[in-house]
Amino acid sequence: MIGFLKHAFADMKESAKAQHEVDKANFQAVKAESKARWEEAKVQHNPEVRKAAQQAKRDAAIAQAKERTIRAQTRIDAAKSGREA
């Protein structure tokens, strides 16, 4: 019985140590993510950086809209050529 209890407590101790390592790793990950968000927020506070990011987003949206227009025009042309044939 005493051997069983010693083994059980040793297993619990090892499990607690392992869980502690997991908790420490998760804490470090959350801490790093929080710092990353903070640094990104500080950069976005800079008007020049914010304007550049917004312009890049607008440019991407324009490029996407132009691509959609080209695809739609291709479909229109294909439909017209099929109808005329």
VENSULGI-V975641 format. One record per pair of residues at least 24 apart in sequence whose C-alpha atoms are under 10 Angstrom apart, sorted by sequence separation. I is the first residue (numbers start at 0). J is the second residue. D is the distance in whole Angstrom. If there is no record, write none. Layout:
I:J:D
I:J:D
This chain:
none
